[in-house]
Amino acid sequence: MELDKQTKKPFFSGVFMQIVFKYKKHLAIIGIAVIILSVIFSSPFFITPLYKSTVILYPTASKSISKALLSESSGNQKDILEFGEEEQTEQMLQILNSNKIMDRVIRKYNLMEHYGISPKARYKMTQLYKEYENNFKFRRTEYMAVKISVFDKDPQMAADMANDVAELVDSTINQMQKEVAKKAFEIVKNEYFKLKNEVKVKEDSMTVLRELGVHDYESQAEMFNRQLAIEMARGNTEGVRRLQKKLKILAKYGGPYVSLRDALEYDKKQLSQVKARYEEAKVDATENLPHKFIVSSAYKAEKKSYPIRWLIVMISTVSSLFLSILIFGAMEVFSGRIDLDELKKKSKSLTGIKRLPVFANDKVRRPVAEKKEISENQPQEKIKDTEIKKVEQKNDNLQNESPAKENGDNISEKNEIKNTSTESKRNNKNIEMDNFFNSSNLLKLITKWKYHLLIIVGISALLAVIFSGPKFITPKYKSYAIVYPANIEPYSEESETEQMLQIINSQDIIDSVIKKFDLAKHYEINPSYKYFRTVLLYRYRQNVKISKTPYESVLIEVYDKSPDTAMLMVNAIIKFYDKKISNLHKTKYREVVDMYKKQLAQKRAHIDSLKQIMYTLGTEYGIFEYDYQSQEIMRGYLRTLTGQGAERVNTKEVNRLLNNMERKSGLLIEVVQMIQDESRTYVETKLDLELAQRFLNATMTYSNIVTHPFVADKKSYPIRWLIVLIVTLAAFVFAMLVILVIEKRKFSK
């Protein structure tokens, strides 16, 4: 009676409940035993309890001290008291996961000894880093803060390590920035003192010109011309001669004085700007600034966080009971005490009601329940033929009883009977296929071929273990580095990280690495092979992986049979990247320098030619400055001079100067204006040249290394257990397919 109740339920639930009822005592004993054992083995004697300490902090928005505090254009800079956004949070997470902080924490707390790792262990560093990663967790909260969680058996030590990790964020970021800031400071420092020396040299030159008598070209020209007109009016030949001598000196050194004066003015203005940048770079290179806001500091935990004993007990009990039920069910099926096919047939027989066609003499449709009593020894094909014959015989009997209605009704009845017969055949065929591939038949097949399957799976696992060994698959060690781009600007719409990825994957860097480490010989590729280059590049790309992390940094991974070579290749890729960027920048700066040098040479020649013209105008024509000299000439010409000797005007000299002024005054004005304009543009071009030369001669790096590569002490490839598992499963599936094909052929025959 109990079995009949269970068979009325769905297939698996019926068998499941039957096994539970049958083995309820066994399951109760197993459950109690598992509870007791899980309570015992989850105790501190077997599992070391861990205490958790947590620090929550926010990154700052600004990373540069000078831009935050000293820069005048602070409107575009973020406030030093402002919290960081998603970009700063991701950068902080990347730094927290770097080996810069990891190594410092390991050294300070001697975690190798604390975690009980033997210094003589073969994979000591791998075990140490794995323990560190398991006990130190960093994640971003839903409020864009960073959460640092540290687990340790000592609650006070967990709190101390969590607080120290938060403090190490500042020193690590400062250390990374100082590497770049110090080099930038040296560049600005050299430029500042160079420009300062140039200003001093020009000031010395101005002193020499003043000693020669050129103090202020415009005012001196005015005064000398006015006094010359007076002396000429007086007829003082000696005074005129001395003034003309002074005017010759002024004509000779006036042009250099104007050019030098304008250049000195622009240099002093540039020196003021460079000095401001010098002070900013000095602050960045020497001062430190916190890069975090601590919201919650870590404290000593009073209650352990791991293990959660009730959860272990619950999971262990539920999983053991479920596994026990599966084992008992398999035992029942394999022993034959439960026939799955019979249960399914009985379940179907309770709902196996078919509807017969409605004939003309029937007033009401009558459902007929067909009870199919099928013996195990009776073939299914005979059963189907018998059923079809019964349906045809019933049809014939009904036709004999009503011969009058043969036209319309009999045709429809025959068609309906034929359709019923065809559908019955199709359904029976589908049932055969379903029965063949259902779970019960698969279990029977596994039971029938169990020894063959065990041999196949065992041989496959053994072969997988053998052929995944070092003699057949060369083990590879992994070394990696995490870097951020620095001192570069995107060429188009790509980010700096994407630009870094593109350049690292460039053919120049690949060829440089291949050449430096002689990878053709290292990978044992024959240079005379037809596809030597293709195979070499394929092997390189298989062993060198460059990717972008979720924190907008670049991950460089290198696999090699030598752990030392893997680490050296990572360092070489970073150095070749810096060199490549430097060459790209210096190529452009060299073009700019050559352009500015050519432009300066042209301007220098032009200014010299203008000075020569001005010298000729002063020495041969006696005109130096248009405004003041023309005023005095006109006063002498009109005899409007006042003072002693005004009546004795040298009319001949006045007429000569007036004639020269009329002929050459336009040229004089043009030359003076051109000298001033050319001197100004010359100084500006020279400043641009010096800026380009500064970057051309600078030695800079273009990457911030967050995690430095290290020598791995454990191979990363191949993963033998995964190979054995996949090969074993593949062999089992393939063997089952072959068995199914064999059984299908037997069934068809």
C-alpha positions in Angstrom: 0.0 0.0 0.0 2.9 2.4 0.9 4.6 1.6 -2.4 1.4 2.4 -4.4 1.2 5.8 -2.7 4.7 6.6 -3.6 4.4 5.5 -7.2 1.5 8.0 -7.6 3.9 10.8 -6.9 6.4 12.1 -9.5 9.2 9.8 -10.5 12.2 11.0 -8.5 10.2 12.2 -5.5 8.6 8.8 -5.2 11.9 6.9 -5.2 13.4 9.5 -2.9 10.7 9.2 -0.3 10.7 5.4 -0.6 14.4 5.4 0.2 14.0 7.9 3.0 11.2 5.7 4.6 13.2 2.5 4.2 16.5 3.9 5.5 15.1 6.4 8.1 17.0 4.8 11.0 20.3 4.7 9.0 19.8 8.3 8.0 19.1 9.4 11.5 22.2 7.7 12.8 24.3 9.3 10.0 22.8 12.7 10.7 23.6 12.6 14.4 27.1 11.3 13.7 27.8 14.0 11.2 26.5 16.7 13.6 28.8 15.4 16.4 31.8 15.1 14.1 31.3 18.6 12.5 31.0 20.1 16.0 34.2 18.4 17.0 36.2 19.2 13.8 35.1 22.8 13.7 36.4 23.4 17.2 39.5 25.5 17.8 41.5 22.3 18.2 41.2 21.6 14.5 40.4 24.9 12.9 42.3 28.0 14.1 39.8 30.8 14.8 40.5 34.0 13.0 39.6 37.5 14.2 38.6 40.3 11.7 39.6 44.0 11.9 38.4 46.5 9.3 39.5 50.0 8.2 37.3 52.2 6.0 38.8 55.1 4.2 38.3 57.5 1.3 41.0 58.6 -1.2 41.7 62.3 -1.7 40.8 64.0 -4.9 44.2 65.7 -5.4 47.6 64.0 -5.7 49.8 67.0 -6.3 50.8 69.2 -3.4 51.9 72.1 -5.6 48.8 72.1 -7.7 46.6 71.9 -4.7 48.3 74.6 -2.6 50.6 76.7 -4.8 49.2 76.8 -8.3 47.5 80.0 -9.3 45.2 78.2 -11.7 43.6 76.2 -8.9 40.2 76.6 -10.4 40.8 73.6 -12.6 42.3 71.6 -9.7 40.4 69.6 -7.2 40.2 70.8 -3.6 42.7 69.2 -1.2 39.8 68.5 1.2 37.6 66.9 -1.4 37.0 63.1 -1.4 38.2 61.1 -4.4 35.9 59.7 -7.1 35.8 56.4 -8.8 39.2 56.8 -10.6 41.0 57.6 -7.3 39.2 54.7 -5.6 40.3 52.2 -8.3 43.9 53.5 -8.1 44.0 53.0 -4.3 42.6 49.5 -4.6 45.3 48.7 -7.1 48.0 50.1 -4.8 46.6 48.1 -1.9 46.9 44.9 -3.9 50.5 45.7 -5.0 53.5 43.9 -3.6 55.0 47.2 -2.4 52.6 47.1 0.5 52.5 43.3 0.7 56.3 43.0 1.1 56.5 45.7 3.7 53.8 44.1 5.9 55.4 40.7 5.5 58.8 42.1 6.6 57.4 44.1 9.5 55.3 41.3 11.1 57.5 38.4 10.0 54.4 36.7 8.5 56.4 33.7 7.2 57.1 32.6 10.7 53.7 33.9 11.9 51.9 31.7 9.4 54.0 28.7 10.2 55.7 28.4 6.8 59.2 26.8 6.9 61.9 28.9 5.3 63.2 25.7 3.7 59.9 24.9 2.1 60.0 24.4 -1.7 57.2 26.8 -2.4 57.6 29.1 0.6 56.9 32.4 -1.3 53.9 31.0 -3.1 52.4 29.7 0.2 53.2 33.0 1.9 51.6 35.1 -0.8 48.6 32.8 -0.9 48.1 33.1 2.9 48.5 36.9 2.6 45.8 37.1 -0.1 43.5 34.9 1.9 43.8 37.0 5.0 44.0 40.5 3.5 40.9 41.6 1.6 40.4 45.0 -0.2 37.2 46.0 -1.8 35.2 49.1 -2.9 32.0 49.8 -0.9 28.7 50.9 -2.3 29.6 54.4 -1.1 32.8 54.7 -3.2 35.0 54.1 -0.1 37.7 51.5 0.3 37.3 48.7 2.9 40.4 47.0 4.2 39.7 43.7 6.1 42.4 41.7 7.8 41.9 38.2 9.4 44.4 36.8 11.9 44.5 34.4 14.8 45.7 37.3 17.0 43.0 40.0 17.3 45.4 42.7 18.3 47.8 41.8 15.4 44.9 41.9 13.0 44.0 45.4 14.1 47.6 46.6 13.9 48.1 45.2 10.5 44.9 46.7 9.2 45.9 50.1 10.5 49.4 49.8 9.2 48.1 48.9 5.7 46.0 52.0 5.7 49.1 54.1 6.8 51.3 52.4 4.1 49.0 53.8 1.4 50.4 57.3 2.0 54.1 56.2 2.0 53.6 54.0 -1.0 51.9 56.7 -3.1 54.4 59.3 -2.0 57.3 56.9 -2.9 55.9 56.3 -6.3 55.3 60.0 -6.9 58.7 61.0 -5.6 60.4 58.9 -8.2 58.8 61.1 -10.9 58.8 64.3 -8.9 62.5 64.2 -8.2 63.3 63.8 -11.9 60.9 66.6 -12.8 62.5 68.8 -10.1 66.0 68.2 -11.5 64.8 69.2 -15.0 63.1 72.4 -13.7 66.1 73.1 -11.5 68.5 72.9 -14.3 66.3 75.1 -16.5 65.9 77.6 -13.7 69.6 78.0 -13.0 70.4 78.0 -16.7 67.9 80.9 -17.3 69.2 82.7 -14.2 72.8 82.5 -15.6 71.6 83.8 -18.9 69.9 86.8 -17.2 73.1 87.5 -15.3 75.2 87.4 -18.6 72.8 89.8 -20.2 72.9 92.1 -17.2 76.7 92.1 -17.4 76.4 92.9 -21.1 74.1 95.8 -20.3 76.7 97.0 -17.8 79.4 97.0 -20.4 77.1 99.0 -22.8 76.5 101.5 -20.0 80.2 101.8 -19.4 80.5 102.7 -23.2 78.0 105.4 -22.6 74.7 103.8 -23.8 72.4 104.0 -20.8 69.0 104.6 -22.4 68.9 104.7 -26.1 65.6 106.7 -26.6 66.3 109.4 -24.0 69.9 109.8 -24.9 69.1 110.1 -28.6 66.6 112.8 -27.7 69.0 114.7 -25.5 72.0 114.4 -27.8 70.0 115.7 -30.8 68.6 118.6 -28.9 72.0 119.6 -27.6 73.5 119.1 -31.1 71.0 121.6 -32.5 71.9 124.1 -29.8 75.6 123.7 -30.3 75.2 124.0 -34.0 73.1 127.2 -33.5 75.9 128.5 -31.3 78.5 127.6 -33.8 80.4 125.6 -31.2 82.4 123.4 -33.4 84.1 121.6 -30.6 80.8 120.9 -28.9 79.3 119.6 -32.2 82.3 117.3 -32.7 81.9 115.8 -29.2 78.2 115.3 -29.6 78.7 113.7 -33.0 81.2 111.3 -31.4 78.7 110.5 -28.7 76.1 110.0 -31.4 78.4 107.6 -33.3 78.8 105.5 -30.2 75.0 105.6 -29.7 74.5 104.6 -33.3 77.0 101.7 -33.0 75.7 100.2 -29.8 72.1 101.5 -29.8 70.8 98.5 -31.7 72.4 95.9 -29.5 71.3 97.8 -26.5 67.6 97.8 -27.6 67.8 94.1 -28.5 69.6 93.1 -25.3 67.2 95.2 -23.2 64.1 93.7 -24.7 65.6 90.2 -24.4 66.5 90.8 -20.8 63.0 92.0 -20.1 61.5 88.8 -21.5 64.0 86.6 -19.8 63.2 88.1 -16.5 59.5 87.5 -17.1 60.3 83.9 -18.1 62.6 83.5 -15.1 59.8 84.5 -12.8 57.5 81.8 -14.4 60.3 79.2 -14.2 61.0 80.1 -10.6 57.3 79.5 -9.8 57.5 76.0 -11.4 60.8 75.4 -9.6 59.2 76.1 -6.3 56.2 73.9 -7.1 58.5 71.0 -8.3 60.6 71.4 -5.1 57.5 71.1 -3.0 56.4 68.0 -4.9 59.9 66.4 -4.5 60.5 67.2 -0.9 57.1 67.4 0.9 54.5 64.8 1.6 50.7 65.0 1.8 48.2 62.5 3.1 46.3 60.7 0.3 43.4 59.3 2.4 40.6 60.2 4.8 40.2 57.5 7.4 36.5 57.0 8.2 36.8 54.0 10.6 40.0 52.7 12.1 40.6 49.1 13.1 40.2 47.9 16.6 40.8 44.7 18.5 38.0 42.2 17.8 36.3 40.5 20.8 34.6 37.7 18.8 36.0 35.5 16.1 34.8 35.8 12.6 35.9 32.4 11.3 34.9 29.6 11.3 31.1 29.9 11.6 30.4 26.7 13.4 26.6 26.5 13.0 27.0 27.0 9.3 29.6 24.3 9.0 27.4 21.9 11.0 24.3 22.7 8.9 26.1 22.3 5.5 27.9 19.1 6.7 24.6 17.6 7.9 22.6 18.4 4.8 25.3 17.4 2.3 26.0 14.1 4.2 22.2 13.2 4.3 21.8 14.0 0.6 24.9 11.9 -0.3 23.6 9.0 1.8 20.3 9.0 0.1 22.0 9.0 -3.3 24.2 6.1 -2.2 21.2 4.1 -0.7 19.2 4.8 -3.9 22.1 3.5 -6.1 22.4 0.4 -4.0 18.7 -0.3 -4.3 18.7 0.2 -8.1 21.9 -1.8 -8.7 20.7 -4.6 -6.5 17.4 -4.8 -8.3 15.2 -4.2 -5.3 13.8 -1.1 -7.0 12.9 -1.4 -10.7 12.7 2.2 -12.1 11.0 1.1 -15.3 8.3 -0.7 -13.4 7.6 2.3 -11.2 7.3 4.5 -14.3 5.0 2.0 -16.0 2.7 1.8 -13.0 2.6 5.6 -12.8 1.7 5.9 -16.4 -1.0 3.1 -16.2 -3.0 5.2 -13.7 -3.4 8.0 -16.3 -3.4 5.8 -19.5 -7.0 6.6 -20.7 -7.6 7.0 -24.5 -10.7 8.3 -26.3 -12.3 6.2 -29.1 -13.8 7.8 -32.2 -17.5 8.6 -32.1 -19.5 6.7 -34.7 -23.0 7.5 -36.2 -25.0 5.2 -33.9 -23.4 6.6 -30.8 -25.2 9.4 -29.1 -22.6 10.0 -26.4 -18.8 9.9 -26.5 -17.7 7.1 -24.3 -14.3 7.2 -22.7 -12.7 3.8 -22.5 -9.8 3.0 -20.2 -7.4 0.6 -21.8 -5.6 -1.4 -19.2 -2.3 -2.6 -20.7 -1.0 -5.6 -18.9 2.4 -6.2 -20.4 4.6 -9.0 -19.4 8.3 -8.6 -19.3 8.9 -11.4 -21.8 6.4 -10.2 -24.4 8.1 -8.3 -27.2 6.9 -4.7 -27.8 6.4 -5.1 -31.5 3.9 -7.9 -31.0 2.0 -5.8 -28.5 1.7 -2.9 -31.0 0.5 -5.2 -33.8 -2.1 -6.7 -31.4 -3.4 -3.3 -30.5 -3.7 -2.2 -34.1 -5.6 -5.4 -35.0 -8.0 -4.9 -32.2 -8.8 -1.4 -33.4 -9.3 -2.5 -37.0 -11.6 -5.4 -35.8 -13.7 -3.0 -33.8 -14.0 -0.8 -36.9 -15.2 -3.7 -39.1 -17.8 -4.8 -36.5 -19.2 -1.3 -36.3 -19.4 -1.0 -40.1 -21.4 -4.3 -40.4 -23.9 -3.1 -37.8 -24.7 0.1 -39.8 -24.4 -0.6 -43.6 -26.8 2.2 -44.4 -24.4 5.0 -43.4 -21.3 4.3 -45.6 -21.0 7.5 -47.6 -19.9 10.4 -45.3 -19.6 9.0 -41.8 -17.7 5.8 -42.7 -15.0 7.8 -44.6 -14.5 10.1 -41.7 -14.4 7.2 -39.3 -11.8 5.4 -41.4 -9.6 8.4 -41.6 -9.9 9.0 -37.9 -9.0 5.4 -37.2 -6.0 5.6 -39.6 -4.8 8.8 -37.9 -5.1 7.2 -34.5 -3.1 4.2 -35.7 -0.3 6.3 -37.2 -0.2 8.5 -34.1 0.0 5.4 -31.9 2.9 4.1 -33.9 4.8 7.4 -33.7 4.2 7.7 -30.0 5.3 4.2 -29.4 8.5 4.9 -31.3 9.2 8.1 -29.3 8.6 6.2 -26.1 11.1 3.6 -27.2 13.7 6.3 -27.8 13.0 8.0 -24.5 13.1 4.8 -22.6 16.5 4.0 -24.2 18.1 7.3 -23.2 16.4 7.9 -19.9 18.2 7.9 -16.6 17.2 4.4 -15.5 18.5 2.8 -18.7 21.7 4.9 -18.5 22.2 3.5 -14.9 21.6 0.0 -16.2 24.1 0.5 -19.0 26.7 1.8 -16.5 26.0 -1.2 -14.3 26.3 -3.5 -17.3 29.5 -2.0 -18.6 30.9 -1.0 -15.3 34.1 -3.0 -15.5 34.8 -1.7 -19.0 34.2 1.9 -17.9 36.4 1.5 -14.8 39.2 0.2 -17.0 38.8 3.0 -19.5 38.6 5.7 -16.9 41.5 4.3 -14.9 43.7 4.0 -18.0 42.8 7.6 -19.1 43.6 9.0 -15.7 46.9 7.1 -15.5 47.8 8.3 -19.0 46.8 11.9 -18.1 49.0 11.8 -15.0 52.0 10.4 -17.1 51.7 12.7 -20.1 51.1 15.8 -18.0 54.4 15.3 -16.2 57.5 17.4 -16.7 58.9 14.9 -19.2 56.1 15.5 -21.7 54.9 19.1 -20.8 57.5 21.6 -19.9 56.5 23.4 -16.7 56.2 27.2 -16.9 56.7 29.8 -14.2 54.8 33.1 -14.1 56.1 36.5 -13.3 54.0 39.7 -13.5 54.0 43.4 -13.0 51.3 46.0 -12.6 52.1 49.4 -13.9 50.4 52.8 -14.5 51.3 55.1 -17.4 53.0 58.4 -16.5 54.3 61.6 -18.3 52.3 60.8 -21.5 49.3 62.3 -23.2 46.8 60.5 -25.4 47.2 61.0 -29.1 43.5 60.8 -29.8 40.4 59.6 -28.0 42.1 56.7 -26.3 43.0 56.7 -22.6 46.6 56.7 -21.4 46.2 53.1 -20.3 45.0 52.1 -23.8 47.9 53.9 -25.3 50.3 52.1 -23.0 48.7 48.7 -24.1 49.1 49.6 -27.8 52.8 50.6 -27.4 53.8 47.6 -25.3 52.3 45.3 -27.9 54.2 47.1 -30.7 56.5 45.1 -32.9 59.6 47.2 -31.9 59.3 46.1 -28.3 58.5 42.5 -29.3 61.6 42.4 -31.5 63.7 43.9 -28.8 62.7 41.3 -26.2 63.2 38.5 -28.7 66.7 39.8 -29.5 67.8 40.5 -26.0 66.8 37.0 -24.6 67.5 35.1 -27.9 64.1 33.6 -27.7 64.5 31.6 -30.9 67.2 29.6 -29.2 65.4 29.7 -25.9 62.2 28.3 -27.4 64.2 25.8 -29.5 62.9 27.0 -32.9 65.1 26.2 -35.9 66.0 29.5 -37.8 66.0 27.5 -41.1 62.4 26.5 -40.6 60.1 27.8 -43.3 57.7 29.5 -40.9 60.3 30.4 -38.3 59.1 34.0 -37.8 55.4 33.0 -37.5 56.1 30.3 -35.0 58.4 32.6 -33.0 55.8 35.3 -32.7 53.1 32.8 -31.9 55.2 31.4 -29.0 56.0 34.9 -27.8 52.3 35.8 -27.7 51.5 32.6 -26.0 53.9 33.3 -23.2 53.6 37.1 -22.9 50.2 38.4 -21.9 49.4 42.2 -21.7 46.0 43.2 -20.4 44.2 46.0 -18.7 43.0 45.5 -15.1 39.6 46.7 -13.7 41.5 49.5 -12.0 42.8 51.1 -15.3 46.3 49.8 -14.9 48.3 47.4 -17.2 49.1 43.9 -16.2 52.2 42.3 -17.8 52.4 38.5 -17.4 55.3 36.4 -18.7 55.4 32.6 -18.6 58.7 30.8 -19.1 60.4 27.5 -18.1 62.9 29.6 -16.2 61.5 31.7 -13.3 64.5 34.1 -13.5 64.0 34.6 -17.3 60.3 35.3 -16.7 61.1 38.1 -14.2 63.8 39.6 -16.4 61.5 39.6 -19.4 58.9 41.6 -17.4 61.5 44.2 -16.4 62.8 44.3 -20.0 59.4 45.0 -21.4 58.9 47.9 -19.0 62.4 49.3 -19.9 61.8 48.9 -23.6 58.4 50.7 -23.2 60.1 53.6 -21.4 62.8 53.7 -24.2 60.1 53.5 -26.9 58.1 56.4 -25.5 61.3 58.4 -25.0 62.4 57.8 -28.6 58.9 58.8 -29.8 58.9 62.0 -27.8 62.6 62.9 -28.6 62.0 62.4 -32.3 59.4 65.0 -32.2 61.3 67.3 -29.9 64.4 67.0 -32.2 62.3 68.1 -35.1 61.0 71.1 -33.0 64.6 72.0 -31.9 65.9 71.9 -35.5 63.0 74.1 -36.6 63.6 76.6 -33.8 67.3 76.7 -34.4 66.8 77.4 -38.1 64.2 80.1 -37.2 66.6 81.7 -34.7 69.4 81.8 -37.2 67.2 83.5 -39.7 66.0 86.1 -37.1 69.6 86.6 -35.9 70.8 87.4 -39.5 67.8 89.6 -40.0 68.4 91.6 -36.8 72.1 92.0 -37.7 71.2 93.3 -41.1 68.8 95.8 -39.5 71.5 96.9 -37.0 73.9 97.5 -39.9 71.3 99.7 -41.7 70.8 101.6 -38.5 74.5 102.0 -38.0 74.8 103.4 -41.6 72.0 105.8 -41.0 73.7 107.1 -37.9 77.3 107.4 -39.2 76.7 108.5 -42.8 73.4 110.5 -42.6 73.5 111.6 -38.9 70.0 110.5 -38.1 69.4 108.3 -35.0 66.0 108.9 -33.6 63.1 110.3 -35.7 60.9 112.1 -33.2 63.4 114.1 -31.1 65.9 114.7 -33.9 63.2 115.9 -36.4 61.9 118.3 -33.8 65.3 119.9 -33.2 66.1 120.0 -37.0 62.8 121.9 -37.6 63.6 124.4 -34.8 67.0 125.1 -36.3 65.6 125.3 -39.8 62.9 127.8 -38.7 65.3 129.6 -36.4 63.1 129.2 -33.4 65.9 128.3 -31.1 66.1 130.2 -27.9 69.0 131.0 -25.6 72.5 132.2 -26.2 73.7 131.8 -29.8 70.3 131.3 -31.2 71.1 133.9 -33.9 74.1 131.9 -35.1 72.5 128.8 -36.6 74.6 126.5 -38.8 72.2 126.7 -41.7 74.3 124.4 -43.9 74.3 121.6 -41.3 70.6 122.0 -40.6 69.8 121.8 -44.2 72.0 118.7 -44.6 70.3 116.9 -41.6 66.9 118.1 -42.9 67.6 116.7 -46.3 68.8 113.3 -44.8 65.8 113.2 -42.6 63.5 113.8 -45.5 65.2 111.0 -47.5 65.8 108.4 -44.8 63.3 109.1 -42.0 60.9 106.4 -43.2 63.6 103.9 -43.3 64.8 104.8 -39.8 61.3 104.4 -38.4 60.9 101.1 -40.1 64.3 99.8 -39.0 63.8 100.8 -35.4 60.3 99.1 -35.3 61.5 96.0 -37.0 64.4 95.7 -34.6 62.1 95.9 -31.7 59.6 93.3 -33.2 62.3 90.9 -34.2 64.0 91.1 -30.8 60.7 90.3 -29.1 60.0 87.3 -31.4 63.6 86.2 -31.2 63.4 86.0 -27.4 60.1 84.1 -27.5 61.5 81.6 -30.1 64.6 81.2 -28.0 62.4 80.4 -24.9 60.5 77.8 -27.0 63.8 76.3 -28.2 65.1 76.0 -24.6 61.9 74.3 -23.5 62.1 71.8 -26.4 65.8 71.2 -25.6 65.0 70.6 -22.0 62.6 67.8 -22.9 65.0 66.5 -25.6 67.9 66.2 -23.1 65.8 65.0 -20.2 66.0 61.4 -18.9 62.4 60.4 -17.8 60.5 57.3 -17.2 57.0 56.8 -18.4 55.6 54.1 -16.1 54.7 53.9 -12.4 55.4 50.3 -11.2 52.8 49.4 -8.7 53.7 45.7 -8.4 57.3 44.7 -9.2 58.0 41.3 -10.8 59.5 38.6 -8.6 61.0 35.1 -9.2 58.3 32.5 -8.8 59.0 29.4 -6.7 56.1 27.4 -8.0 55.1 26.5 -11.6 51.8 28.0 -13.0 51.5 25.6 -16.0 50.3 22.9 -16.4 47.6 22.4 -13.8 47.9 18.6 -13.6 44.8 17.9 -11.6 42.7 19.8 -14.0 44.2 18.0 -17.0 43.5 14.6 -15.3 39.9 15.6 -14.5 39.1 16.8 -18.0 40.7 13.8 -19.7 38.9 11.4 -17.3 35.5 13.0 -17.9 36.1 13.2 -21.6 37.1 9.5 -21.7 34.0 8.5 -19.7 31.6 10.5 -22.0 33.2 9.1 -25.1 33.0 5.6 -23.8 29.3 6.1 -22.9 28.6 7.3 -26.4 30.3 4.2 -27.9 28.3 2.0 -25.5 25.1 3.7 -26.5 25.8 3.1 -30.2 26.5 -0.5 -29.6 23.4 -1.0 -27.5 21.3 0.8 -30.1 22.5 -1.5 -32.8 21.7 -4.6 -30.7 18.2 -3.2 -30.0 17.6 -2.5 -33.7 18.5 -6.0 -34.7 
